[in-house]
Amino acid sequence: MQSKTSLWNKSLFKNLSRNIMFLTVINIICSFILVPFSYFMMDVEGTNNISKYIIGSLNTAGLYFFGTMLYAGLCGIFITYFLKGQAASDFIHSLPIKRHRILNTVYMTYFTHVLINLLINGIITLLLGIKFYGINIEKVLIWMLLSLLIHLFIFSITVLLGLLINNYLSHTVGTIALLFPR
């Protein structure tokens, strides 16, 4: 029997995790290439284009944060699949789970996937600090905090739009229009 004080549902968590697992694996690989691996690339090229405040190369920082926003937006779209189809929506809302637990489970699922990515790449980057002088724990923590804030902000906007808009195309276009207003 589930605890009355639990803010998330384990079976719903597993179901939502399956929906975004492939995105998480791709994000972990891309984050590895753009953050820890960029030090090896700078070492091979003989350049010293290291950022003062965050880890990684200045050349790849913009691409990394664009990828972060893209991952958060796509996860927001894929994880709220149950809002899109009538049958899926009826099934989710017929479960003996209150709506705030469904939303808490959506956020906990995403937060867990993001935290796994940041911890894996943060630990790898800290281990690379043995070889490269530009890496310290302060930079890694700032990078993780900044990435986490961007992830949660974009994901929250995407989930909010998912609650208001009921199809994939409008959801995607609305998120892009809200983030890039030009």
Residue frames relative to the residue before (quaternion, step in Angstrom):
aa qw qx qy qz dx dy dz
M 1.0000 0.0000 0.0000 0.0000 0.00 0.00 0.00
Q 0.4391 -0.7129 0.4860 0.2505 3.54 -0.92 0.92
S 0.5429 -0.6279 0.4577 0.3185 3.53 -1.09 0.78
K 0.5077 -0.6544 0.4704 0.3046 3.58 -1.07 0.74
T 0.7006 0.4652 -0.2743 0.4663 3.58 1.14 -0.52
S 0.4591 0.6888 -0.4498 0.3354 3.59 1.25 -0.04
L 0.3035 -0.7782 0.5284 0.1520 3.56 -0.91 0.97
W 0.7729 0.2336 -0.1560 0.5690 3.59 1.24 0.00
N 0.3878 -0.7176 0.5417 0.2031 3.50 -1.25 0.52
K 0.4777 -0.7220 0.4282 0.2591 3.57 -0.68 1.13
S 0.6929 0.4653 -0.2983 0.4630 3.62 0.84 -0.87
L 0.6351 0.5006 -0.3298 0.4871 3.60 1.04 -0.67
F 0.5992 0.5617 -0.3392 0.4587 3.58 1.10 -0.73
K 0.6701 0.4888 -0.2958 0.4737 3.59 0.91 -0.91
N 0.6497 0.5190 -0.3119 0.4597 3.58 0.97 -0.85
L 0.6868 0.4641 -0.2845 0.4817 3.59 0.88 -0.90
S 0.6140 0.5508 -0.3458 0.4473 3.60 1.08 -0.67
R 0.6314 0.5271 -0.3335 0.4608 3.57 1.02 -0.73
N 0.6364 0.5543 -0.3318 0.4216 3.58 1.05 -0.69
I 0.7997 0.2742 -0.1451 0.5141 3.60 1.02 -0.69
M 0.3622 0.7645 -0.4780 0.2364 3.61 1.23 0.13
F 0.6681 0.4916 -0.3239 0.4551 3.61 0.87 -0.84
L 0.6292 0.5174 -0.3395 0.4703 3.61 1.05 -0.65
T 0.6421 0.5301 -0.3192 0.4526 3.57 1.04 -0.78
V 0.6474 0.5063 -0.3212 0.4705 3.59 0.94 -0.83
I 0.6503 0.4961 -0.3158 0.4809 3.59 0.94 -0.84
N 0.6593 0.5109 -0.3113 0.4554 3.60 0.95 -0.82
I 0.6326 0.5201 -0.3380 0.4638 3.60 0.97 -0.76
I 0.6682 0.4948 -0.2994 0.4680 3.60 0.92 -0.89
C 0.6804 0.4813 -0.2923 0.4691 3.60 0.88 -0.91
S 0.6376 0.5132 -0.3289 0.4710 3.59 1.00 -0.76
F 0.6262 0.5286 -0.3361 0.4642 3.57 1.04 -0.73
I 0.6694 0.4956 -0.3030 0.4632 3.58 0.92 -0.87
L 0.7493 0.4281 -0.2282 0.4507 3.58 0.89 -0.91
V 0.7610 0.3526 -0.2256 0.4956 3.63 1.03 -0.49
P 0.7959 0.2748 -0.2154 0.4945 3.67 0.21 -1.05
F 0.6789 0.5093 -0.3017 0.4344 3.59 0.91 -0.89
S 0.5615 0.6136 -0.3932 0.3919 3.61 1.15 -0.48
Y 0.5908 0.5576 -0.3755 0.4461 3.61 1.13 -0.47
F 0.6433 0.5022 -0.3237 0.4787 3.57 1.00 -0.75
M 0.6432 0.5209 -0.3225 0.4593 3.57 1.00 -0.80
M 0.6527 0.4915 -0.3196 0.4799 3.61 0.97 -0.78
D 0.6309 0.5306 -0.3293 0.4604 3.59 1.07 -0.71
V 0.6623 0.4943 -0.3025 0.4750 3.60 0.97 -0.84
E 0.6997 0.4638 -0.2674 0.4732 3.58 0.97 -0.89
G 0.4000 -0.7213 0.4706 0.3135 3.57 1.18 -0.51
T 0.5106 0.6339 -0.4309 0.3897 3.60 1.19 0.39
N 0.2178 -0.7477 0.6115 0.1400 3.53 -1.29 0.39
N 0.2075 0.7986 -0.5254 0.2076 3.55 0.55 1.19
I 0.2339 0.8054 -0.5046 0.2048 3.57 0.97 0.93
S 0.4669 -0.6771 0.5015 0.2683 3.55 -1.00 0.88
K 0.4977 -0.6639 0.4699 0.3012 3.58 -1.10 0.67
Y 0.8019 0.3712 -0.1454 0.4450 3.55 0.95 -0.89
I 0.7835 0.1810 -0.1139 0.5834 3.57 1.03 -0.67
I 0.5574 -0.6072 0.4360 0.3613 3.55 -1.21 0.29
G 0.6544 0.5059 -0.3869 0.4076 3.52 -1.23 0.49
S 0.6271 -0.5371 0.4239 0.3722 3.50 -1.37 0.09
L 0.5399 -0.6080 0.4687 0.3452 3.56 -1.14 0.60
N 0.6168 0.5686 -0.3419 0.4236 3.57 1.13 -0.64
T 0.7672 0.3648 -0.1909 0.4917 3.59 1.02 -0.74
A 0.4590 0.7091 -0.4435 0.2996 3.62 1.23 -0.15
G 0.6603 0.5049 -0.3127 0.4597 3.60 0.92 -0.84
L 0.6520 0.5048 -0.3036 0.4774 3.55 0.99 -0.83
Y 0.6300 0.5341 -0.3341 0.4542 3.58 1.02 -0.79
F 0.7214 0.4382 -0.2689 0.4640 3.59 0.78 -0.95
F 0.5827 0.5304 -0.3760 0.4877 3.60 1.15 -0.46
G 0.6529 0.5069 -0.3014 0.4753 3.58 0.98 -0.84
T 0.6060 0.5529 -0.3389 0.4607 3.56 1.11 -0.71
M 0.6808 0.4713 -0.2857 0.4824 3.56 0.92 -0.90
L 0.6388 0.5240 -0.3240 0.4608 3.58 1.01 -0.78
Y 0.6474 0.5125 -0.3122 0.4698 3.59 0.96 -0.87
A 0.6642 0.5012 -0.3107 0.4595 3.59 0.90 -0.89
G 0.6630 0.5054 -0.3060 0.4597 3.57 0.97 -0.82
L 0.6772 0.4840 -0.2949 0.4692 3.57 0.90 -0.90
C 0.6434 0.5045 -0.3290 0.4726 3.59 0.98 -0.76
G 0.6287 0.5334 -0.3351 0.4561 3.58 1.02 -0.74
I 0.6628 0.4871 -0.3001 0.4831 3.56 1.06 -0.75
F 0.7186 0.4555 -0.2625 0.4553 3.60 0.83 -0.96
I 0.6907 0.4912 -0.3008 0.4373 3.59 0.96 -0.76
T 0.7055 0.4018 -0.2673 0.5190 3.59 1.18 -0.40
Y 0.1536 0.8268 -0.5217 0.1436 3.55 1.09 0.74
F 0.6455 0.5616 -0.3320 0.3972 3.58 1.03 -0.75
L 0.6037 0.5426 -0.3709 0.4511 3.60 1.22 -0.18
K 0.6482 0.5869 -0.3006 0.3809 3.58 1.21 -0.48
G 0.7897 0.2633 -0.1429 0.5353 3.57 0.90 -0.84
Q 0.5600 -0.6300 0.4235 0.3319 3.55 -1.01 0.79
A 0.6681 0.5033 -0.3120 0.4505 3.59 0.91 -0.88
A 0.6700 0.4866 -0.3015 0.4727 3.60 0.93 -0.88
S 0.6464 0.5177 -0.3167 0.4624 3.58 1.00 -0.82
D 0.6493 0.5080 -0.3160 0.4695 3.58 0.95 -0.83
F 0.6505 0.5204 -0.3161 0.4540 3.57 0.98 -0.84
I 0.6829 0.4882 -0.2976 0.4547 3.60 0.80 -1.01
H 0.7372 0.4211 -0.2452 0.4680 3.57 0.85 -0.91
S 0.6114 0.5258 -0.3693 0.4619 3.60 1.23 -0.08
L 0.5042 0.6405 -0.4277 0.3906 3.58 1.26 -0.21
P 0.5050 -0.6566 0.4558 0.3257 3.60 -1.08 0.55
I 0.4397 0.6461 -0.4763 0.4029 3.54 0.83 1.10
K 0.4191 -0.6918 0.5204 0.2739 3.55 -0.93 0.82
R 0.6519 -0.5611 0.3506 0.3706 3.55 -1.17 0.59
H 0.6467 0.5108 -0.3452 0.4491 3.59 0.96 -0.69
R 0.6192 0.5205 -0.3494 0.4729 3.61 1.14 -0.51
I 0.6016 0.5375 -0.3596 0.4688 3.58 1.08 -0.65
L 0.6838 0.4723 -0.2867 0.4766 3.59 0.86 -0.94
N 0.6348 0.5156 -0.3327 0.4696 3.61 1.00 -0.76
T 0.6493 0.5090 -0.3161 0.4684 3.58 1.01 -0.77
V 0.6070 0.5396 -0.3498 0.4669 3.59 1.04 -0.73
Y 0.7006 0.4601 -0.2726 0.4723 3.60 0.84 -0.96
M 0.6591 0.5012 -0.3182 0.4616 3.61 0.94 -0.79
T 0.6139 0.5389 -0.3482 0.4599 3.59 1.04 -0.70
Y 0.6925 0.4646 -0.2837 0.4734 3.56 0.81 -0.97
F 0.6487 0.5268 -0.3174 0.4482 3.59 0.90 -0.92
T 0.6417 0.5214 -0.3204 0.4623 3.60 0.99 -0.80
H 0.6711 0.4920 -0.3023 0.4650 3.59 0.90 -0.87
V 0.6555 0.4973 -0.3122 0.4749 3.59 0.97 -0.80
L 0.6592 0.5149 -0.3113 0.4511 3.58 0.93 -0.87
I 0.6162 0.5297 -0.3472 0.4681 3.61 1.01 -0.72
N 0.6519 0.5110 -0.3113 0.4659 3.60 0.91 -0.89
L 0.7074 0.4685 -0.2770 0.4510 3.58 0.77 -1.01
L 0.6559 0.5031 -0.3215 0.4619 3.59 0.99 -0.74
I 0.6441 0.5139 -0.3316 0.4594 3.60 0.91 -0.84
N 0.7361 0.4126 -0.2430 0.4784 3.59 0.73 -1.02
G 0.6141 0.5425 -0.3500 0.4540 3.60 1.11 -0.56
I 0.6646 0.4865 -0.3018 0.4801 3.58 0.96 -0.83
I 0.6308 0.5169 -0.3321 0.4739 3.60 0.98 -0.79
T 0.6693 0.4963 -0.2996 0.4647 3.58 0.94 -0.87
L 0.6369 0.5124 -0.3330 0.4700 3.59 1.00 -0.74
L 0.6413 0.5087 -0.3242 0.4742 3.58 1.02 -0.73
L 0.6333 0.5115 -0.3281 0.4793 3.60 1.13 -0.60
G 0.5193 0.6509 -0.3996 0.3833 3.59 1.26 -0.33
I 0.5328 0.6084 -0.4065 0.4250 3.57 1.23 -0.29
K 0.7494 0.3882 -0.2037 0.4962 3.59 0.98 -0.86
F 0.7853 0.2981 -0.1465 0.5225 3.59 0.93 -0.86
Y 0.4528 -0.7423 0.4395 0.2255 3.56 -0.84 1.02
G 0.6522 0.5658 -0.3157 0.3935 3.63 1.11 -0.49
I 0.6417 0.5216 -0.3189 0.4631 3.60 1.25 0.01
N 0.1419 0.7547 -0.6351 0.0835 3.55 -0.94 0.94
I 0.6962 -0.4998 0.3109 0.4110 3.56 -1.23 0.35
E 0.6064 0.5652 -0.3590 0.4289 3.60 1.07 -0.65
K 0.6663 0.4898 -0.3032 0.4736 3.60 0.93 -0.86
V 0.6470 0.5182 -0.3239 0.4561 3.57 0.97 -0.81
L 0.6725 0.4883 -0.3001 0.4682 3.60 0.93 -0.85
I 0.6309 0.5115 -0.3366 0.4765 3.60 1.00 -0.74
W 0.6438 0.5181 -0.3154 0.4664 3.58 0.98 -0.86
M 0.6689 0.4965 -0.3047 0.4618 3.58 0.91 -0.90
L 0.6663 0.4988 -0.3058 0.4623 3.61 0.93 -0.86
L 0.6610 0.4992 -0.3071 0.4686 3.58 0.91 -0.88
S 0.6536 0.5042 -0.3097 0.4719 3.57 0.95 -0.86
L 0.6525 0.5210 -0.3098 0.4548 3.57 0.95 -0.88
L 0.6516 0.5081 -0.3156 0.4666 3.59 0.97 -0.81
I 0.6566 0.4928 -0.3132 0.4774 3.58 0.93 -0.85
H 0.6313 0.5375 -0.3293 0.4517 3.59 0.94 -0.88
L 0.7343 0.4398 -0.2552 0.4497 3.57 0.68 -1.06
F 0.6282 0.5330 -0.3430 0.4513 3.60 1.04 -0.69
I 0.6989 0.4530 -0.2761 0.4796 3.59 0.79 -1.00
F 0.6393 0.5221 -0.3284 0.4592 3.58 0.98 -0.80
S 0.6498 0.5168 -0.3185 0.4575 3.61 0.95 -0.83
I 0.6429 0.5063 -0.3234 0.4752 3.58 0.98 -0.81
T 0.6676 0.5076 -0.3016 0.4535 3.56 0.95 -0.89
V 0.6566 0.4878 -0.3148 0.4816 3.60 0.95 -0.80
L 0.6190 0.5316 -0.3450 0.4639 3.61 1.01 -0.75
L 0.6711 0.4703 -0.3006 0.4879 3.58 0.91 -0.86
G 0.6186 0.5486 -0.3412 0.4471 3.58 1.09 -0.67
L 0.6464 0.5061 -0.3183 0.4740 3.56 1.12 -0.63
L 0.7156 0.4513 -0.2449 0.4735 3.56 1.12 -0.69
I 0.7626 0.2941 -0.1409 0.5586 3.59 1.06 -0.79
N 0.2501 -0.8428 0.4673 0.0938 3.55 -0.78 0.96
N 0.7247 0.3340 -0.3256 0.5071 3.64 0.98 0.63
Y 0.6732 -0.5583 0.3206 0.3638 3.54 -1.20 0.65
L 0.6817 0.5021 -0.3052 0.4359 3.58 0.79 -0.96
S 0.6793 0.4691 -0.2913 0.4835 3.59 0.86 -0.91
H 0.6092 0.5543 -0.3372 0.4560 3.57 1.09 -0.73
T 0.6831 0.4802 -0.2786 0.4745 3.59 0.89 -0.94
V 0.6799 0.4808 -0.2887 0.4725 3.58 0.85 -0.97
G 0.6455 0.5243 -0.3206 0.4536 3.60 0.98 -0.77
T 0.6490 0.5044 -0.3180 0.4725 3.58 0.98 -0.78
I 0.6679 0.4882 -0.3036 0.4726 3.58 0.90 -0.89
A 0.6636 0.5070 -0.3079 0.4559 3.60 0.93 -0.84
L 0.6631 0.4967 -0.3100 0.4663 3.57 1.04 -0.69
L 0.7086 0.4596 -0.2628 0.4664 3.59 1.02 -0.75
F 0.7843 0.1835 -0.0849 0.5865 3.57 1.05 -0.77
P 0.1141 -0.8831 0.4514 0.0587 3.62 0.40 1.22
R 0.4545 0.6879 -0.4786 0.3019 3.66 1.10 -0.10
